[in-house]
Amino acid sequence: MTKYLLLLFTLGLLATAVEPPLPTYTVARVDRDLALTGKADDPLWARAEAVALTDADTGAPARFATTVRALYNARYLYVAFTCEDDYVWGTVTEHDGAIYAEECVETFLAPSGSFRAYYEINVSPRNTVFDSYQLSRSLPDGSFRKLQFLRDYTCEGLVTKVSITGELNTPGGAKGWSVEYAIPFTAIVGRDNIVPNPGDRWRANFARIDTPRPEKPAFASWSPLGYHDFHRSYRFGWMVFT
């Protein structure tokens, strides 16, 4: 019996090591719309906590630093990414094009609080948007992966702005890039109250694909995933609205 209990304890420690606690981000409310430039330079951004993205597989520091911040008001959820990079590039310009095969930042939102249904809104350095809605039947133990992508979804009223420090599509010609989103709450429904109330909790994750070479992408995320599959939605963290 003692050996059995010791085995269970050891397995519990291993599970804890593999699955770190889910992070929580507190989203502050502001009383006006933000002026978006792509640089996250509106003074209201000072009210938002900046959190770092780390290697999606391990949680270790990524090759290039990425931070994300969020705010909200009565109309929008605002998200801002700031990405260090020495080679900022992209070729895709059509909406819903495969920017995830190049470079982009990605926002995943589940307003219902369930990881079974969530929105994905990605933006590239060319300000190209990929947006979709996902239904997940995947099992948290990783033994089964089943996703249904509803690519016809469009985030109506979405505003995105991009700023590049340096030159686009020039190896070694940049220092980084940044993105701002204004996501209308009316386009990401999931709760009876469309605009969050103080204390509401959403599941969410933020991610980045950095591709210095097409054959060698690097994946970073806010909530560590244990593997570079951004659709491990059971590993999404929590957003708490104040």
SULZIMO-V312164 format. One line per field, one symbol per residue. phi: phi as a letter, one per 30 degrees, with the letter a starting at -180 (. if undefined). burial: # if it has 24 or more other C-alpha atoms within 12 Angstrom, else .. A space follows every 50 residues. Layout:
BEGIN
phi: ???
burial: ???
END
This chain:
BEGIN
phi: .dddddddddddddddddcdeddbcccdcccbdddcbjchcdeddddcdc ccdbeddcidedecdbbbbbbabdbbccbbcbbdacbcbabdbdeidddd cbbacbccbbddicddbacbbcbcddidccbabccccdcddidbbbbccc dddbddidbbbbbccjcdibeicbclabbbcbcdddcbdacdcddecejd bcdabbbbccbdbedbdccbbdceciadcdcdddcddbcccc
burial: ..................#...#.######..##.#.###...##..#.# #########..#############################.#...##.## ####################################.............. ...##..########..##.....################....##...# ############.....#########.##############.
END
